[in-house]
Amino acid sequence: MDQSADVVIVGGGVIGLASAYALACDGLRVRVLDRRAPGREASWAGAGLIAPEAETPGPSPMVQLRSRSARLYPLWADQLRSLTGVDVGYRKCGGVDVAFTPAEDDELRSAAGVWRSQGVAHERLAAADVTRIEPALGPEIQAVYYLPDRAQVRNPWLIRALIAAITHKGGSIHAGAAVEDFELERGRVIAVRSSAGRFRCSSVVVAAGAWSGALLETLGVRIATPPNKGQIVLLRSDRRLLGRIVEHGKNYLVPRDDGRILVGATEADAGFDRMPTEAGYRALIWEAHRLCPVLRQAEVEATWAGLRPGSIDARPYLGIAPGLANLVIAAGHNRAGLQLAPATAEEVVDLVLGRPPRIELRALAVDREPAGDADLAAFRS
Ligand SMILES: Cc1cc2nc3c(=O)[nH]c(=O)nc-3n(C[C@H](O)[C@H](O)[C@H](O)COP(=O)(O)OP(=O)(O)OC[C@H]3O[C@@H](n4cnc5c(N)ncnc54)[C@H](O)[C@@H]3O)c2cc1C
C-alpha cells in the first residue's frame, strides 16, 4: 500500500525523532520508519549526559552545535512537557571532572584552558570545597574541577516524549518498518521502500544510526558509520549517594533523582554485537568503586550495551547526500547523539527547507576528509 509524507525519516533513534519533531513543528507532514520499536538502540542505551553551554563557542562547528543544543535543551524539556505531559528528566545537576594522577591533572588543566576560552563555567576546587560539593568522592582523587552547568536527561523518557509530541503534531511513527531501498527520479528520492510498504515523499532524512552506512550504500553513497559498542552498569541504592555527575576520562557516574546511578561506559569494536560482557561489567564496577567508594553499598540492578554510530572522525555527518538534492543525512554522532540532538534537528529542518544553516556545516559534510581529533563531538573524551 502506498503512503505519503512531506518528509520520511529513516530511523527512530533520538536523531530521527528529534528531527521529525522539529520538522513537524515547522508544519511538515512527517513519517518516521523504524525497523524495530523506535528508540530502542543507542538512544535507549545511552547515559544522557548533556554538555554545558559555552558563552563564546568560537568558530568550531562542533562547539557551536554542542552549545546550541545545551541552550535548547531546557526549552525543549519545557515544550515537550507542556505538549505531552512527559518529563524528560532534564536536570542541570552539575558535574565534577576528576584526576587521579599528575598527568591526568595536567590534562584537566589544559581542558580548563579550553573551557575558559569558550566561556564554559568551571572552577578548580580546593580540598575543603570538594567535601562541600561532592563529599562521596574517593580519597585517591588528586584534583577536582566543578562544572555547574553539566546536565543530564533521561533518554528513554525523552524518546517517549518525542514520540508523543510527533503524534500530537500530526506525524506518524511506523514501528517494524525496515527500509530496504529508495526510488529515484532525476537526482531525487521520490519514495522509500520498506517492509511496511512504499512511502512517497518530497524529502528523506536518513538517521539510521550505525546502520546508516549500509543503507546508504544501496544509493551508491559511501559513508562509514562503524558501531562503537558501549556498556553501562546500573546501580541502585535506597538513599542518594551522589549529587553530581562524576567524570574521569571516558568513565562517568550519573546519579538519577531516584537514587540509581549509571556507571559508564566502555568502548569496543565488536561489530553489531550488543551483548554486555563480564569484562566490561568488571571494569565499570572497579572504576565506580575507585571514584566513589561508598558505591560498594549499592546493588547492581542491570547492565546493558548499545551501539554508538561512529563516523570517519570524531564528528557526525550532517548534510545533503552528494548528488541527491532531497536526501539529508544525520548520522555518526558516536558518544554525543543525545547531547547534540536539538541543534542537529534544527539543522536538519534548515537543510530540508533549503534555508541557510545556522552553523557552518562544511566540516560535517558527508564527503569531507577526516578531521583531526581536536574537534571532538563529545564534550569530554
Ligand atoms: C553506553 C552508551 C552511553 C552513551 N552515553 C551518551 C551520553 O551520555 N550523552 C550523549 O550525548 N550520547 C551518549 N551516547 C551516544 C548516543 O546514545 C548516540 O549517539 C545516539 O543515541 C545516536 O542516535 P541515533 O538516532 O543516531 O542512533 P540510534 O539510536 O541507534 O537509532 C537508529 C535507529 O535506526 C533504526 N534503523 C536502522 N536501520 C534501519 C532501517 N533499515 N530501516 C528503518 N530503521 C532502521 C534502528 O532500529 C534505530 O532505532 C551513548 C551511547 C551508548 C551506547
The ligand as a Tripos MOL2 file, in Angstrom:
@<TRIPOS>MOLECULE
LIG
   53    58     1     0     0
SMALL
NO_CHARGES

@<TRIPOS>ATOM
      1 C1         26.6300    3.1690   26.5760 C.3       1 LIG1
      2 C2         26.3400    4.4350   25.8490 C.ar      1 LIG1
      3 C3         26.3850    5.6450   26.5400 C.ar      1 LIG1
      4 C4         26.1040    6.8400   25.8630 C.ar      1 LIG1
      5 N1         26.0410    7.9940   26.5900 N.ar      1 LIG1
      6 C5         25.7520    9.1650   25.9530 C.ar      1 LIG1
      7 C6         25.6450   10.3700   26.6830 C.ar      1 LIG1
      8 O1         25.7750   10.3820   27.9130 O.2       1 LIG1
      9 N2         25.3810   11.5160   26.0020 N.ar      1 LIG1
     10 C7         25.2360   11.5340   24.6420 C.ar      1 LIG1
     11 O2         25.0160   12.5890   24.0770 O.2       1 LIG1
     12 N3         25.2830   10.3940   23.9290 N.ar      1 LIG1
     13 C8         25.5450    9.2120   24.5500 C.ar      1 LIG1
     14 N4         25.6330    8.0520   23.8410 N.ar      1 LIG1
     15 C9         25.5580    8.1210   22.3820 C.3       1 LIG1
     16 C10        24.1370    8.2490   21.9180 C.3       1 LIG1
     17 O3         23.3500    7.2910   22.5490 O.3       1 LIG1
     18 C11        24.1050    8.0870   20.3880 C.3       1 LIG1
     19 O4         24.9980    8.9910   19.7780 O.3       1 LIG1
     20 C12        22.7020    8.3660   19.8480 C.3       1 LIG1
     21 O5         21.7560    7.6130   20.5340 O.3       1 LIG1
     22 C13        22.6320    8.0490   18.3630 C.3       1 LIG1
     23 O6         21.3060    8.2230   17.9580 O.3       1 LIG1
     24 P1         20.8110    7.7690   16.5370 P.3       1 LIG1
     25 O7         19.4000    8.1600   16.4380 O.co2     1 LIG1
     26 O8         21.7870    8.2660   15.5150 O.co2     1 LIG1
     27 O9         21.0170    6.1710   16.5290 O.3       1 LIG1
     28 P2         20.1380    5.0240   17.1790 P.3       1 LIG1
     29 O10        19.6180    5.3750   18.5000 O.co2     1 LIG1
     30 O11        20.9640    3.7750   17.0850 O.co2     1 LIG1
     31 O12        18.8910    4.9200   16.2200 O.3       1 LIG1
     32 C14        18.9630    4.4450   14.9130 C.3       1 LIG1
     33 C15        17.6150    3.8280   14.5960 C.3       1 LIG1
     34 O13        17.5800    3.4510   13.2130 O.3       1 LIG1
     35 C16        16.8350    2.2550   13.0980 C.3       1 LIG1
     36 N5         17.2040    1.6210   11.8370 N.ar      1 LIG1
     37 C17        18.3870    1.0960   11.4580 C.ar      1 LIG1
     38 N6         18.3340    0.6200   10.2100 N.ar      1 LIG1
     39 C18        17.0730    0.8500    9.7650 C.ar      1 LIG1
     40 C19        16.3910    0.5790    8.5440 C.ar      1 LIG1
     41 N7         16.9950   -0.0210    7.5130 N.pl3     1 LIG1
     42 N8         15.0900    0.9250    8.4480 N.ar      1 LIG1
     43 C20        14.4450    1.5380    9.4680 C.ar      1 LIG1
     44 N9         15.0610    1.8080   10.6520 N.ar      1 LIG1
     45 C21        16.3450    1.4860   10.7920 C.ar      1 LIG1
     46 C22        17.2510    1.4640   14.3340 C.3       1 LIG1
     47 O14        16.3200    0.4490   14.6450 O.3       1 LIG1
     48 C23        17.3340    2.5500   15.3890 C.3       1 LIG1
     49 O15        16.1490    2.7010   16.1280 O.3       1 LIG1
     50 C24        25.8300    6.8360   24.4800 C.ar      1 LIG1
     51 C25        25.7440    5.6150   23.8010 C.ar      1 LIG1
     52 C26        25.9910    4.4210   24.4730 C.ar      1 LIG1
     53 C27        25.8660    3.1270   23.7290 C.3       1 LIG1
@<TRIPOS>BOND
     1     1     2 1
     2     2     3 ar
     3     2    52 ar
     4     3     4 ar
     5     4     5 ar
     6     4    50 ar
     7     5     6 ar
     8     6     7 ar
     9     6    13 1
    10     7     8 2
    11     7     9 ar
    12     9    10 ar
    13    10    11 2
    14    10    12 ar
    15    12    13 ar
    16    13    14 ar
    17    14    15 1
    18    14    50 ar
    19    15    16 1
    20    16    17 1
    21    16    18 1
    22    18    19 1
    23    18    20 1
    24    20    21 1
    25    20    22 1
    26    22    23 1
    27    23    24 1
    28    24    25 2
    29    24    26 1
    30    24    27 1
    31    27    28 1
    32    28    29 2
    33    28    30 1
    34    28    31 1
    35    31    32 1
    36    32    33 1
    37    33    34 1
    38    33    48 1
    39    34    35 1
    40    35    36 1
    41    35    46 1
    42    36    37 ar
    43    36    45 ar
    44    37    38 ar
    45    38    39 ar
    46    39    40 ar
    47    39    45 ar
    48    40    41 1
    49    40    42 ar
    50    42    43 ar
    51    43    44 ar
    52    44    45 ar
    53    46    47 1
    54    46    48 1
    55    48    49 1
    56    50    51 ar
    57    51    52 ar
    58    52    53 1
@<TRIPOS>SUBSTRUCTURE
     1 LIG1         1 GROUP 0 **** ****
